[in-house]
Amino acid sequence: MTQATSPLRIRKRHRFNSRMTRIVLLISFFFLFGRFVYSAVGAWYHYQDKVQAQQSSLTIETTSQR
């Protein structure tokens, strides 16, 4: 009798572990995706500041040469 019920317990435990693994991986994916979006936005603003600084330095150099 105990041998008949033991495979069922193993199967349920395996199903639970699989579900928890999927949940943990999904949460990890959301954190990874969020960090990617955050860094992409920060990189875009940094790039825009750099372009703007170059344009202003070119304007200053052009006016000083005249």
Residue pairs with C-beta under 8 A, 6 or more apart in sequence:
none
